[in-house]
Amino acid sequence: MKTMTCKQLGGACDTKLHGNTFEEIAQQSKNHVAEMFKTNSQPHLNAANAMGTLMKTPGAMEAWFESKRKEFEALPSDK
């Protein structure tokens, strides 16, 4: 099991997300952002807008995703 924060994934807070794979953490991140949208969290809305801009550039989202996957893989396992 490894841990990444919302901020590490381009978000706006220190909420910790845990998973055995990067895909698990990515799904938790999506769920977290959806919850933050429901509360109209402006910092999270701003972060989501930045991600939306990134998605408009061909290949940028894939490169970002791969860099975050490598960051996850380099993390030590939780104790």
Distance bins in CASP14 RR format, pairs under 12 A and 6 or more apart:
PFRMAT RR
TARGET T0000
AUTHOR 0000-0000-0000
RMODE 2
METHOD distances of the structure
MODEL  1
1 16 0 0 0 0 0 1 0 0 0 0 0
1 17 0 0 0 0 0 1 0 0 0 0 0
1 18 1 0 1 0 0 0 0 0 0 0 0
1 19 1 0 1 0 0 0 0 0 0 0 0
1 20 1 0 1 0 0 0 0 0 0 0 0
1 21 0 0 0 0 1 0 0 0 0 0 0
1 24 0 0 0 0 1 0 0 0 0 0 0
1 25 0 0 0 0 1 0 0 0 0 0 0
1 72 0 0 0 0 0 1 0 0 0 0 0
1 75 0 0 0 0 0 1 0 0 0 0 0
1 76 0 0 0 0 0 1 0 0 0 0 0
1 77 1 0 0 1 0 0 0 0 0 0 0
1 78 1 0 1 0 0 0 0 0 0 0 0
1 79 0 0 0 0 1 0 0 0 0 0 0
2 8 0 0 0 0 0 1 0 0 0 0 0
2 16 0 0 0 0 0 1 0 0 0 0 0
2 17 0 0 0 0 1 0 0 0 0 0 0
2 18 1 0 0 1 0 0 0 0 0 0 0
2 19 1 0 1 0 0 0 0 0 0 0 0
2 20 1 0 0 1 0 0 0 0 0 0 0
2 21 0 0 0 0 1 0 0 0 0 0 0
2 22 0 0 0 0 1 0 0 0 0 0 0
2 23 0 0 0 0 0 1 0 0 0 0 0
2 24 0 0 0 0 1 0 0 0 0 0 0
2 25 1 0 0 1 0 0 0 0 0 0 0
2 28 0 0 0 0 0 1 0 0 0 0 0
2 69 0 0 0 0 0 1 0 0 0 0 0
2 71 0 0 0 0 0 1 0 0 0 0 0
2 72 1 0 0 1 0 0 0 0 0 0 0
2 73 0 0 0 0 1 0 0 0 0 0 0
2 74 0 0 0 0 1 0 0 0 0 0 0
2 75 1 0 1 0 0 0 0 0 0 0 0
2 76 1 0 0 1 0 0 0 0 0 0 0
2 77 1 0 1 0 0 0 0 0 0 0 0
2 78 1 0 0 1 0 0 0 0 0 0 0
2 79 0 0 0 0 0 1 0 0 0 0 0
3 9 0 0 0 0 0 1 0 0 0 0 0
3 14 0 0 0 0 0 1 0 0 0 0 0
3 15 0 0 0 0 0 1 0 0 0 0 0
3 16 1 0 1 0 0 0 0 0 0 0 0
3 17 1 0 0 1 0 0 0 0 0 0 0
3 18 1 0 1 0 0 0 0 0 0 0 0
3 19 1 0 0 1 0 0 0 0 0 0 0
3 20 0 0 0 0 0 1 0 0 0 0 0
3 22 0 0 0 0 0 1 0 0 0 0 0
3 24 0 0 0 0 0 1 0 0 0 0 0
3 25 0 0 0 0 1 0 0 0 0 0 0
3 28 0 0 0 0 0 1 0 0 0 0 0
3 71 0 0 0 0 0 1 0 0 0 0 0
3 72 0 0 0 0 1 0 0 0 0 0 0
3 75 1 0 0 1 0 0 0 0 0 0 0
3 76 0 0 0 0 1 0 0 0 0 0 0
3 77 0 0 0 0 1 0 0 0 0 0 0
3 78 1 0 1 0 0 0 0 0 0 0 0
3 79 0 0 0 0 0 1 0 0 0 0 0
4 10 0 0 0 0 1 0 0 0 0 0 0
4 11 0 0 0 0 0 1 0 0 0 0 0
4 14 0 0 0 0 0 1 0 0 0 0 0
4 15 0 0 0 0 1 0 0 0 0 0 0
4 16 1 0 0 1 0 0 0 0 0 0 0
4 17 1 0 1 0 0 0 0 0 0 0 0
4 18 0 0 0 0 1 0 0 0 0 0 0
4 19 0 0 0 0 1 0 0 0 0 0 0
4 21 0 0 0 0 0 1 0 0 0 0 0
4 22 0 0 0 0 1 0 0 0 0 0 0
4 24 0 0 0 0 0 1 0 0 0 0 0
4 25 1 0 1 0 0 0 0 0 0 0 0
4 26 0 0 0 0 1 0 0 0 0 0 0
4 28 0 0 0 0 1 0 0 0 0 0 0
4 29 0 0 0 0 1 0 0 0 0 0 0
4 32 0 0 0 0 0 1 0 0 0 0 0
4 68 1 0 0 1 0 0 0 0 0 0 0
4 69 0 0 0 0 0 1 0 0 0 0 0
4 71 1 0 0 1 0 0 0 0 0 0 0
4 72 1 0 0 1 0 0 0 0 0 0 0
4 73 0 0 0 0 0 1 0 0 0 0 0
4 74 0 0 0 0 0 1 0 0 0 0 0
4 75 1 0 0 1 0 0 0 0 0 0 0
4 78 0 0 0 0 0 1 0 0 0 0 0
5 11 0 0 0 0 1 0 0 0 0 0 0
5 12 0 0 0 0 0 1 0 0 0 0 0
5 13 1 0 0 1 0 0 0 0 0 0 0
5 14 1 0 1 0 0 0 0 0 0 0 0
5 15 1 0 0 1 0 0 0 0 0 0 0
5 16 1 0 1 0 0 0 0 0 0 0 0
5 17 1 0 0 1 0 0 0 0 0 0 0
5 18 0 0 0 0 0 1 0 0 0 0 0
5 25 0 0 0 0 1 0 0 0 0 0 0
5 28 0 0 0 0 0 1 0 0 0 0 0
5 29 0 0 0 0 1 0 0 0 0 0 0
5 32 0 0 0 0 0 1 0 0 0 0 0
5 68 0 0 0 0 0 1 0 0 0 0 0
5 71 0 0 0 0 0 1 0 0 0 0 0
5 72 0 0 0 0 0 1 0 0 0 0 0
5 75 0 0 0 0 0 1 0 0 0 0 0
6 12 1 0 0 1 0 0 0 0 0 0 0
6 13 1 0 1 0 0 0 0 0 0 0 0
6 14 1 0 0 1 0 0 0 0 0 0 0
6 15 1 0 1 0 0 0 0 0 0 0 0
6 16 0 0 0 0 1 0 0 0 0 0 0
6 17 1 0 0 1 0 0 0 0 0 0 0
6 25 0 0 0 0 0 1 0 0 0 0 0
6 26 0 0 0 0 0 1 0 0 0 0 0
6 28 0 0 0 0 1 0 0 0 0 0 0
6 29 1 0 0 1 0 0 0 0 0 0 0
6 30 0 0 0 0 0 1 0 0 0 0 0
6 31 0 0 0 0 0 1 0 0 0 0 0
6 32 1 0 0 1 0 0 0 0 0 0 0
6 33 0 0 0 0 1 0 0 0 0 0 0
6 35 0 0 0 0 0 1 0 0 0 0 0
6 36 0 0 0 0 1 0 0 0 0 0 0
6 41 0 0 0 0 0 1 0 0 0 0 0
6 43 0 0 0 0 1 0 0 0 0 0 0
6 44 1 0 0 1 0 0 0 0 0 0 0
6 47 0 0 0 0 1 0 0 0 0 0 0
6 48 0 0 0 0 0 1 0 0 0 0 0
7 13 1 0 0 1 0 0 0 0 0 0 0
7 14 1 0 0 1 0 0 0 0 0 0 0
7 15 0 0 0 0 1 0 0 0 0 0 0
7 16 0 0 0 0 0 1 0 0 0 0 0
7 17 0 0 0 0 0 1 0 0 0 0 0
7 29 0 0 0 0 0 1 0 0 0 0 0
7 32 0 0 0 0 0 1 0 0 0 0 0
7 43 0 0 0 0 1 0 0 0 0 0 0
7 44 0 0 0 0 0 1 0 0 0 0 0
7 47 0 0 0 0 1 0 0 0 0 0 0
7 68 0 0 0 0 0 1 0 0 0 0 0
7 71 0 0 0 0 0 1 0 0 0 0 0
8 14 0 0 0 0 1 0 0 0 0 0 0
8 15 0 0 0 0 0 1 0 0 0 0 0
8 16 0 0 0 0 1 0 0 0 0 0 0
8 17 0 0 0 0 1 0 0 0 0 0 0
8 22 0 0 0 0 0 1 0 0 0 0 0
8 25 0 0 0 0 1 0 0 0 0 0 0
8 26 0 0 0 0 0 1 0 0 0 0 0
8 29 0 0 0 0 1 0 0 0 0 0 0
8 47 0 0 0 0 0 1 0 0 0 0 0
8 67 0 0 0 0 0 1 0 0 0 0 0
8 68 1 0 0 1 0 0 0 0 0 0 0
8 71 1 0 0 1 0 0 0 0 0 0 0
8 72 0 0 0 0 1 0 0 0 0 0 0
8 74 0 0 0 0 0 1 0 0 0 0 0
8 75 0 0 0 0 1 0 0 0 0 0 0
9 15 0 0 0 0 1 0 0 0 0 0 0
9 16 0 0 0 0 0 1 0 0 0 0 0
9 17 1 0 0 1 0 0 0 0 0 0 0
9 22 0 0 0 0 1 0 0 0 0 0 0
9 25 1 0 0 1 0 0 0 0 0 0 0
9 26 1 0 0 1 0 0 0 0 0 0 0
9 27 0 0 0 0 0 1 0 0 0 0 0
9 28 0 0 0 0 1 0 0 0 0 0 0
9 29 1 0 1 0 0 0 0 0 0 0 0
9 30 0 0 0 0 1 0 0 0 0 0 0
9 32 0 0 0 0 1 0 0 0 0 0 0
9 33 0 0 0 0 1 0 0 0 0 0 0
9 44 0 0 0 0 0 1 0 0 0 0 0
9 47 0 0 0 0 1 0 0 0 0 0 0
9 48 0 0 0 0 0 1 0 0 0 0 0
9 50 0 0 0 0 0 1 0 0 0 0 0
9 51 0 0 0 0 1 0 0 0 0 0 0
9 64 0 0 0 0 1 0 0 0 0 0 0
9 65 0 0 0 0 1 0 0 0 0 0 0
9 67 0 0 0 0 0 1 0 0 0 0 0
9 68 1 0 0 1 0 0 0 0 0 0 0
9 69 0 0 0 0 0 1 0 0 0 0 0
9 71 0 0 0 0 1 0 0 0 0 0 0
9 72 0 0 0 0 1 0 0 0 0 0 0
10 17 0 0 0 0 0 1 0 0 0 0 0
10 26 0 0 0 0 0 1 0 0 0 0 0
10 29 0 0 0 0 1 0 0 0 0 0 0
10 32 0 0 0 0 0 1 0 0 0 0 0
10 33 0 0 0 0 1 0 0 0 0 0 0
10 43 0 0 0 0 0 1 0 0 0 0 0
10 44 0 0 0 0 1 0 0 0 0 0 0
10 46 0 0 0 0 0 1 0 0 0 0 0
10 47 1 0 1 0 0 0 0 0 0 0 0
10 48 0 0 0 0 1 0 0 0 0 0 0
10 49 0 0 0 0 0 1 0 0 0 0 0
10 50 1 0 0 1 0 0 0 0 0 0 0
10 51 1 0 0 1 0 0 0 0 0 0 0
10 52 0 0 0 0 0 1 0 0 0 0 0
10 54 0 0 0 0 1 0 0 0 0 0 0
10 64 0 0 0 0 1 0 0 0 0 0 0
10 65 0 0 0 0 0 1 0 0 0 0 0
10 67 0 0 0 0 0 1 0 0 0 0 0
10 68 0 0 0 0 1 0 0 0 0 0 0
10 71 0 0 0 0 0 1 0 0 0 0 0
11 17 0 0 0 0 0 1 0 0 0 0 0
11 29 1 0 0 1 0 0 0 0 0 0 0
11 30 0 0 0 0 0 1 0 0 0 0 0
11 32 0 0 0 0 1 0 0 0 0 0 0
11 33 1 0 0 1 0 0 0 0 0 0 0
11 36 0 0 0 0 1 0 0 0 0 0 0
11 41 0 0 0 0 0 1 0 0 0 0 0
11 43 1 0 0 1 0 0 0 0 0 0 0
11 44 1 0 0 1 0 0 0 0 0 0 0
11 45 0 0 0 0 0 1 0 0 0 0 0
11 46 0 0 0 0 1 0 0 0 0 0 0
11 47 1 1 0 0 0 0 0 0 0 0 0
11 48 0 0 0 0 1 0 0 0 0 0 0
11 49 0 0 0 0 0 1 0 0 0 0 0
11 50 0 0 0 0 1 0 0 0 0 0 0
11 51 0 0 0 0 1 0 0 0 0 0 0
11 68 0 0 0 0 0 1 0 0 0 0 0
12 29 0 0 0 0 0 1 0 0 0 0 0
12 32 0 0 0 0 0 1 0 0 0 0 0
12 33 0 0 0 0 1 0 0 0 0 0 0
12 36 1 0 0 1 0 0 0 0 0 0 0
12 37 0 0 0 0 0 1 0 0 0 0 0
12 39 0 0 0 0 0 1 0 0 0 0 0
12 41 1 0 0 1 0 0 0 0 0 0 0
12 42 0 0 0 0 1 0 0 0 0 0 0
12 43 1 1 0 0 0 0 0 0 0 0 0
12 44 1 0 1 0 0 0 0 0 0 0 0
12 45 0 0 0 0 1 0 0 0 0 0 0
12 46 1 0 0 1 0 0 0 0 0 0 0
12 47 1 0 1 0 0 0 0 0 0 0 0
12 48 0 0 0 0 1 0 0 0 0 0 0
12 49 0 0 0 0 0 1 0 0 0 0 0
12 50 0 0 0 0 1 0 0 0 0 0 0
12 51 0 0 0 0 0 1 0 0 0 0 0
13 29 0 0 0 0 0 1 0 0 0 0 0
13 32 0 0 0 0 1 0 0 0 0 0 0
13 33 0 0 0 0 0 1 0 0 0 0 0
13 35 0 0 0 0 0 1 0 0 0 0 0
13 36 1 0 0 1 0 0 0 0 0 0 0
13 39 0 0 0 0 0 1 0 0 0 0 0
13 41 0 0 0 0 1 0 0 0 0 0 0
13 42 0 0 0 0 0 1 0 0 0 0 0
13 43 1 0 0 1 0 0 0 0 0 0 0
13 44 1 0 0 1 0 0 0 0 0 0 0
13 46 0 0 0 0 0 1 0 0 0 0 0
13 47 0 0 0 0 1 0 0 0 0 0 0
14 32 0 0 0 0 0 1 0 0 0 0 0
14 43 0 0 0 0 0 1 0 0 0 0 0
15 25 0 0 0 0 0 1 0 0 0 0 0
15 28 0 0 0 0 1 0 0 0 0 0 0
15 29 0 0 0 0 1 0 0 0 0 0 0
15 31 0 0 0 0 0 1 0 0 0 0 0
15 32 1 0 1 0 0 0 0 0 0 0 0
15 33 0 0 0 0 0 1 0 0 0 0 0
15 35 0 0 0 0 1 0 0 0 0 0 0
15 36 0 0 0 0 1 0 0 0 0 0 0
15 41 0 0 0 0 0 1 0 0 0 0 0
15 43 0 0 0 0 0 1 0 0 0 0 0
15 44 0 0 0 0 1 0 0 0 0 0 0
16 25 0 0 0 0 1 0 0 0 0 0 0
16 28 0 0 0 0 1 0 0 0 0 0 0
16 29 0 0 0 0 0 1 0 0 0 0 0
16 32 0 0 0 0 0 1 0 0 0 0 0
16 78 0 0 0 0 1 0 0 0 0 0 0
17 23 0 0 0 0 0 1 0 0 0 0 0
17 24 0 0 0 0 1 0 0 0 0 0 0
17 25 1 0 1 0 0 0 0 0 0 0 0
17 26 0 0 0 0 1 0 0 0 0 0 0
17 27 0 0 0 0 1 0 0 0 0 0 0
17 28 1 0 1 0 0 0 0 0 0 0 0
17 29 1 0 1 0 0 0 0 0 0 0 0
17 30 0 0 0 0 0 1 0 0 0 0 0
17 31 0 0 0 0 1 0 0 0 0 0 0
17 32 1 0 0 1 0 0 0 0 0 0 0
17 33 0 0 0 0 0 1 0 0 0 0 0
17 68 0 0 0 0 0 1 0 0 0 0 0
17 72 0 0 0 0 0 1 0 0 0 0 0
17 75 0 0 0 0 0 1 0 0 0 0 0
17 78 0 0 0 0 0 1 0 0 0 0 0
18 24 1 0 0 1 0 0 0 0 0 0 0
18 25 1 0 0 1 0 0 0 0 0 0 0
18 27 0 0 0 0 0 1 0 0 0 0 0
18 28 1 0 0 1 0 0 0 0 0 0 0
18 29 0 0 0 0 0 1 0 0 0 0 0
18 32 0 0 0 0 0 1 0 0 0 0 0
18 72 0 0 0 0 0 1 0 0 0 0 0
18 75 0 0 0 0 0 1 0 0 0 0 0
18 77 0 0 0 0 0 1 0 0 0 0 0
18 78 1 0 0 1 0 0 0 0 0 0 0
19 25 1 0 1 0 0 0 0 0 0 0 0
19 26 0 0 0 0 1 0 0 0 0 0 0
19 27 0 0 0 0 1 0 0 0 0 0 0
19 28 1 0 0 1 0 0 0 0 0 0 0
19 29 0 0 0 0 0 1 0 0 0 0 0
19 72 0 0 0 0 1 0 0 0 0 0 0
19 75 0 0 0 0 0 1 0 0 0 0 0
19 77 0 0 0 0 0 1 0 0 0 0 0
19 78 0 0 0 0 1 0 0 0 0 0 0
20 27 0 0 0 0 0 1 0 0 0 0 0
20 28 0 0 0 0 0 1 0 0 0 0 0
20 72 0 0 0 0 0 1 0 0 0 0 0
20 73 0 0 0 0 0 1 0 0 0 0 0
20 75 0 0 0 0 0 1 0 0 0 0 0
20 77 0 0 0 0 1 0 0 0 0 0 0
20 78 0 0 0 0 0 1 0 0 0 0 0
21 27 0 0 0 0 1 0 0 0 0 0 0
21 28 0 0 0 0 0 1 0 0 0 0 0
21 69 0 0 0 0 1 0 0 0 0 0 0
21 72 0 0 0 0 1 0 0 0 0 0 0
21 73 0 0 0 0 1 0 0 0 0 0 0
21 75 0 0 0 0 0 1 0 0 0 0 0
22 28 0 0 0 0 0 1 0 0 0 0 0
22 29 0 0 0 0 0 1 0 0 0 0 0
22 65 0 0 0 0 1 0 0 0 0 0 0
22 66 0 0 0 0 1 0 0 0 0 0 0
22 67 0 0 0 0 0 1 0 0 0 0 0
22 68 1 0 0 1 0 0 0 0 0 0 0
22 69 1 0 1 0 0 0 0 0 0 0 0
22 70 0 0 0 0 1 0 0 0 0 0 0
22 71 0 0 0 0 1 0 0 0 0 0 0
22 72 1 0 1 0 0 0 0 0 0 0 0
22 73 1 0 0 1 0 0 0 0 0 0 0
22 74 0 0 0 0 0 1 0 0 0 0 0
22 75 0 0 0 0 1 0 0 0 0 0 0
23 29 0 0 0 0 0 1 0 0 0 0 0
23 30 0 0 0 0 0 1 0 0 0 0 0
23 65 0 0 0 0 0 1 0 0 0 0 0
23 68 0 0 0 0 0 1 0 0 0 0 0
23 69 0 0 0 0 1 0 0 0 0 0 0
23 72 0 0 0 0 1 0 0 0 0 0 0
24 30 0 0 0 0 0 1 0 0 0 0 0
24 31 0 0 0 0 0 1 0 0 0 0 0
24 69 0 0 0 0 0 1 0 0 0 0 0
24 72 0 0 0 0 1 0 0 0 0 0 0
25 31 0 0 0 0 0 1 0 0 0 0 0
25 32 0 0 0 0 0 1 0 0 0 0 0
25 65 0 0 0 0 0 1 0 0 0 0 0
25 68 0 0 0 0 1 0 0 0 0 0 0
25 69 0 0 0 0 1 0 0 0 0 0 0
25 71 0 0 0 0 0 1 0 0 0 0 0
25 72 1 0 0 1 0 0 0 0 0 0 0
25 73 0 0 0 0 0 1 0 0 0 0 0
25 75 0 0 0 0 1 0 0 0 0 0 0
25 78 0 0 0 0 0 1 0 0 0 0 0
26 32 0 0 0 0 0 1 0 0 0 0 0
26 33 0 0 0 0 0 1 0 0 0 0 0
26 61 0 0 0 0 0 1 0 0 0 0 0
26 64 0 0 0 0 0 1 0 0 0 0 0
26 65 1 0 0 1 0 0 0 0 0 0 0
26 66 0 0 0 0 0 1 0 0 0 0 0
26 68 1 0 0 1 0 0 0 0 0 0 0
26 69 0 0 0 0 1 0 0 0 0 0 0
26 71 0 0 0 0 0 1 0 0 0 0 0
26 72 0 0 0 0 1 0 0 0 0 0 0
27 33 0 0 0 0 0 1 0 0 0 0 0
27 34 0 0 0 0 0 1 0 0 0 0 0
28 34 0 0 0 0 0 1 0 0 0 0 0
28 35 0 0 0 0 0 1 0 0 0 0 0
28 72 0 0 0 0 0 1 0 0 0 0 0
29 35 0 0 0 0 0 1 0 0 0 0 0
29 36 0 0 0 0 0 1 0 0 0 0 0
29 44 0 0 0 0 0 1 0 0 0 0 0
29 47 0 0 0 0 0 1 0 0 0 0 0
29 48 0 0 0 0 0 1 0 0 0 0 0
29 51 0 0 0 0 0 1 0 0 0 0 0
29 65 0 0 0 0 0 1 0 0 0 0 0
29 68 0 0 0 0 1 0 0 0 0 0 0
29 72 0 0 0 0 0 1 0 0 0 0 0
30 36 0 0 0 0 0 1 0 0 0 0 0
30 37 0 0 0 0 0 1 0 0 0 0 0
30 44 0 0 0 0 0 1 0 0 0 0 0
30 48 0 0 0 0 0 1 0 0 0 0 0
30 51 0 0 0 0 0 1 0 0 0 0 0
31 37 0 0 0 0 0 1 0 0 0 0 0
31 38 0 0 0 0 0 1 0 0 0 0 0
32 38 0 0 0 0 0 1 0 0 0 0 0
32 39 0 0 0 0 0 1 0 0 0 0 0
32 41 0 0 0 0 0 1 0 0 0 0 0
32 44 0 0 0 0 1 0 0 0 0 0 0
32 47 0 0 0 0 0 1 0 0 0 0 0
32 48 0 0 0 0 0 1 0 0 0 0 0
33 39 0 0 0 0 0 1 0 0 0 0 0
33 41 0 0 0 0 1 0 0 0 0 0 0
33 43 0 0 0 0 0 1 0 0 0 0 0
33 44 1 0 0 1 0 0 0 0 0 0 0
33 45 0 0 0 0 1 0 0 0 0 0 0
33 46 0 0 0 0 0 1 0 0 0 0 0
33 47 1 0 0 1 0 0 0 0 0 0 0
33 48 1 0 0 1 0 0 0 0 0 0 0
33 49 0 0 0 0 0 1 0 0 0 0 0
33 51 0 0 0 0 1 0 0 0 0 0 0
33 52 0 0 0 0 0 1 0 0 0 0 0
34 41 0 0 0 0 0 1 0 0 0 0 0
34 44 0 0 0 0 1 0 0 0 0 0 0
34 45 0 0 0 0 0 1 0 0 0 0 0
34 48 0 0 0 0 0 1 0 0 0 0 0
35 41 0 0 0 0 1 0 0 0 0 0 0
35 44 0 0 0 0 1 0 0 0 0 0 0
36 42 0 0 0 0 1 0 0 0 0 0 0
36 43 0 0 0 0 1 0 0 0 0 0 0
36 44 1 1 0 0 0 0 0 0 0 0 0
36 45 1 0 0 1 0 0 0 0 0 0 0
36 46 0 0 0 0 0 1 0 0 0 0 0
36 47 0 0 0 0 1 0 0 0 0 0 0
36 48 0 0 0 0 1 0 0 0 0 0 0
37 43 0 0 0 0 0 1 0 0 0 0 0
37 44 1 0 0 1 0 0 0 0 0 0 0
37 45 1 0 0 1 0 0 0 0 0 0 0
37 46 0 0 0 0 0 1 0 0 0 0 0
37 47 0 0 0 0 0 1 0 0 0 0 0
37 48 1 0 0 1 0 0 0 0 0 0 0
37 49 0 0 0 0 0 1 0 0 0 0 0
38 44 0 0 0 0 0 1 0 0 0 0 0
38 45 0 0 0 0 0 1 0 0 0 0 0
39 45 0 0 0 0 1 0 0 0 0 0 0
40 46 0 0 0 0 0 1 0 0 0 0 0
40 48 0 0 0 0 0 1 0 0 0 0 0
41 47 0 0 0 0 1 0 0 0 0 0 0
41 48 0 0 0 0 1 0 0 0 0 0 0
42 48 0 0 0 0 0 1 0 0 0 0 0
42 49 0 0 0 0 0 1 0 0 0 0 0
43 49 0 0 0 0 0 1 0 0 0 0 0
43 50 0 0 0 0 0 1 0 0 0 0 0
44 50 0 0 0 0 0 1 0 0 0 0 0
44 51 0 0 0 0 0 1 0 0 0 0 0
45 51 0 0 0 0 0 1 0 0 0 0 0
45 52 0 0 0 0 0 1 0 0 0 0 0
46 52 0 0 0 0 0 1 0 0 0 0 0
46 53 0 0 0 0 0 1 0 0 0 0 0
47 53 0 0 0 0 0 1 0 0 0 0 0
47 54 0 0 0 0 0 1 0 0 0 0 0
48 54 0 0 0 0 0 1 0 0 0 0 0
48 55 0 0 0 0 0 1 0 0 0 0 0
49 55 0 0 0 0 0 1 0 0 0 0 0
49 56 0 0 0 0 0 1 0 0 0 0 0
50 56 0 0 0 0 0 1 0 0 0 0 0
50 57 0 0 0 0 0 1 0 0 0 0 0
50 60 0 0 0 0 0 1 0 0 0 0 0
50 61 0 0 0 0 0 1 0 0 0 0 0
50 64 0 0 0 0 0 1 0 0 0 0 0
51 57 0 0 0 0 0 1 0 0 0 0 0
51 60 0 0 0 0 0 1 0 0 0 0 0
51 61 1 0 0 1 0 0 0 0 0 0 0
51 64 0 0 0 0 1 0 0 0 0 0 0
51 65 0 0 0 0 0 1 0 0 0 0 0
51 68 0 0 0 0 0 1 0 0 0 0 0
52 60 0 0 0 0 1 0 0 0 0 0 0
52 61 0 0 0 0 1 0 0 0 0 0 0
52 64 0 0 0 0 0 1 0 0 0 0 0
53 60 0 0 0 0 1 0 0 0 0 0 0
53 61 0 0 0 0 0 1 0 0 0 0 0
53 64 0 0 0 0 0 1 0 0 0 0 0
54 60 1 0 1 0 0 0 0 0 0 0 0
54 61 1 0 1 0 0 0 0 0 0 0 0
54 62 0 0 0 0 0 1 0 0 0 0 0
54 63 0 0 0 0 1 0 0 0 0 0 0
54 64 1 0 0 1 0 0 0 0 0 0 0
54 65 0 0 0 0 1 0 0 0 0 0 0
54 67 0 0 0 0 0 1 0 0 0 0 0
54 68 0 0 0 0 0 1 0 0 0 0 0
55 61 1 0 1 0 0 0 0 0 0 0 0
55 62 0 0 0 0 1 0 0 0 0 0 0
55 63 0 0 0 0 0 1 0 0 0 0 0
55 64 0 0 0 0 1 0 0 0 0 0 0
55 65 0 0 0 0 0 1 0 0 0 0 0
57 63 0 0 0 0 1 0 0 0 0 0 0
57 64 0 0 0 0 1 0 0 0 0 0 0
59 65 0 0 0 0 1 0 0 0 0 0 0
59 66 0 0 0 0 1 0 0 0 0 0 0
59 67 0 0 0 0 0 1 0 0 0 0 0
60 66 0 0 0 0 0 1 0 0 0 0 0
60 67 0 0 0 0 0 1 0 0 0 0 0
61 67 0 0 0 0 0 1 0 0 0 0 0
61 68 0 0 0 0 0 1 0 0 0 0 0
62 68 0 0 0 0 0 1 0 0 0 0 0
62 69 0 0 0 0 0 1 0 0 0 0 0
63 69 0 0 0 0 0 1 0 0 0 0 0
63 70 0 0 0 0 0 1 0 0 0 0 0
64 70 0 0 0 0 0 1 0 0 0 0 0
64 71 0 0 0 0 0 1 0 0 0 0 0
65 71 0 0 0 0 0 1 0 0 0 0 0
65 72 0 0 0 0 0 1 0 0 0 0 0
66 72 0 0 0 0 0 1 0 0 0 0 0
66 73 0 0 0 0 0 1 0 0 0 0 0
67 73 0 0 0 0 0 1 0 0 0 0 0
67 74 0 0 0 0 0 1 0 0 0 0 0
68 74 0 0 0 0 0 1 0 0 0 0 0
68 75 0 0 0 0 0 1 0 0 0 0 0
69 75 0 0 0 0 0 1 0 0 0 0 0
END
